[in-house]
Amino acid sequence: MSSVASSKLEPFVRHGTDDKDTAKLQDRIERIVQQVQNVPFLKGILLEEVTLVNSVANRVTHLLGRTPVGCWLVKGTAGYQATMTAADEKKMTISCGAAQTATLWVF
C-alpha cells in the first residue's frame, strides 16, 4: 500500500451573536452539518495500490482506528470485485476474484 488519503469533516463552529436571525440560521446549519457528519460513508479513507491475491484471505491494514462499516473497490481489475469478509479495529480481510493492485475506499 503506497498512498493513503483520509476524509476528515471539520466540526461546525457556532459564532456568538445577539441577532435572532443569525442564531436561527446557525441552528439550521448545525443540524444539516450533523446529518452529513453522521453518514458512515463520508468517514472513510482511500487506500491506493493495495496488492490483492486471488483465492487468499488478504489481510489489509486500513488505518481507520475503528472497525470499518464497509469497503468499496474504487479501482481494480476490470470485471472482478473485491469483498471485505471480516474486519477489526486495525485490519480487514479482503477476498477477490483476480490478483490485482486495487484502490479501496474503507469507511
C-alpha positions as CSV (number, residue, x, y, z in Angstrom):
1,M,0.0,0.0,0.0
2,S,1.7,3.2,-1.1
3,S,-0.6,6.0,-0.5
4,V,-3.5,6.9,1.8
5,A,-6.0,9.8,1.6
6,S,-8.3,10.5,4.5
7,S,-11.7,12.2,4.7
8,K,-12.0,14.5,7.7
9,L,-15.1,16.6,8.2
10,E,-14.5,19.7,10.2
11,P,-16.9,20.3,13.1
12,F,-19.4,23.1,13.0
13,V,-18.3,26.1,15.0
14,R,-21.0,28.5,16.3
15,H,-20.2,32.2,16.5
16,G,-21.7,34.2,19.3
17,T,-24.4,36.6,18.2
18,D,-27.3,38.6,19.7
19,D,-29.1,38.6,16.3
20,K,-32.0,36.2,16.4
21,D,-32.0,35.6,12.6
22,T,-28.3,34.8,12.6
23,A,-28.8,32.4,15.6
24,K,-31.7,30.6,13.8
25,L,-29.5,30.3,10.7
26,Q,-26.7,28.8,12.7
27,D,-29.2,26.3,14.3
28,R,-30.3,25.2,10.9
29,I,-26.8,24.9,9.5
30,E,-25.6,23.0,12.6
31,R,-28.4,20.4,12.1
32,I,-27.5,19.9,8.5
33,V,-23.8,19.6,9.3
34,Q,-24.6,17.0,11.9
35,Q,-26.6,14.9,9.4
36,V,-23.7,15.0,7.0
37,Q,-21.2,14.1,9.6
38,N,-23.3,11.1,10.6
39,V,-23.1,9.4,7.2
40,P,-20.7,6.5,7.7
41,F,-19.5,6.5,4.0
42,L,-18.0,10.0,4.5
43,K,-15.9,8.9,7.4
44,G,-13.5,7.0,5.3
45,I,-10.0,6.5,4.0
46,L,-8.8,5.8,0.5
47,L,-6.1,3.1,0.2
48,E,-4.3,3.1,-3.0
49,E,-2.1,0.4,-4.6
50,V,-3.3,-2.4,-2.4
51,T,-1.9,-5.7,-3.6
52,L,-4.6,-8.4,-3.6
53,V,-4.0,-12.1,-4.3
54,N,-6.7,-14.3,-5.8
55,S,-8.1,-17.2,-3.6
56,V,-6.3,-15.9,-0.5
57,A,-7.7,-14.1,2.6
58,N,-5.8,-10.8,2.0
59,R,-5.2,-9.1,5.4
60,V,-5.0,-5.3,4.8
61,T,-4.2,-2.6,7.4
62,H,-7.0,0.0,7.0
63,L,-5.8,2.9,9.3
64,L,-9.3,3.9,10.4
65,G,-8.7,3.3,14.1
66,R,-12.1,1.6,14.3
67,T,-13.9,-1.4,12.8
68,P,-14.9,-0.4,9.2
69,V,-18.6,-0.4,8.2
70,G,-17.7,-1.3,4.6
71,C,-15.3,-1.2,1.8
72,W,-15.7,-0.3,-1.9
73,L,-13.4,-1.3,-4.7
74,V,-12.8,2.1,-6.4
75,K,-10.2,0.9,-8.9
76,G,-9.1,-2.6,-9.8
77,T,-9.0,-5.3,-12.5
78,A,-12.0,-4.9,-14.8
79,G,-14.7,-7.5,-14.4
80,Y,-13.6,-8.6,-10.9
81,Q,-14.6,-7.5,-7.5
82,A,-13.1,-7.3,-4.0
83,T,-15.1,-8.0,-0.9
84,M,-14.4,-7.3,2.7
85,T,-15.2,-10.6,4.5
86,A,-14.0,-9.6,8.1
87,A,-12.6,-6.6,9.9
88,D,-11.4,-5.3,13.2
89,E,-10.0,-2.0,14.5
90,K,-6.7,-2.5,12.6
91,K,-7.1,-4.8,9.7
92,M,-9.7,-6.2,7.3
93,T,-9.8,-9.3,5.2
94,I,-10.4,-8.9,1.5
95,S,-11.3,-11.7,-0.9
96,C,-11.1,-11.1,-4.7
97,G,-11.7,-12.9,-8.0
98,A,-8.4,-12.0,-9.5
99,A,-4.9,-10.9,-8.4
100,Q,-4.9,-7.1,-8.7
101,T,-3.5,-3.9,-7.4
102,A,-6.5,-2.1,-6.1
103,T,-7.7,1.2,-4.8
104,L,-10.2,0.8,-1.9
105,W,-12.5,3.3,-0.1
106,V,-12.8,2.0,3.5
107,F,-15.4,3.6,5.7
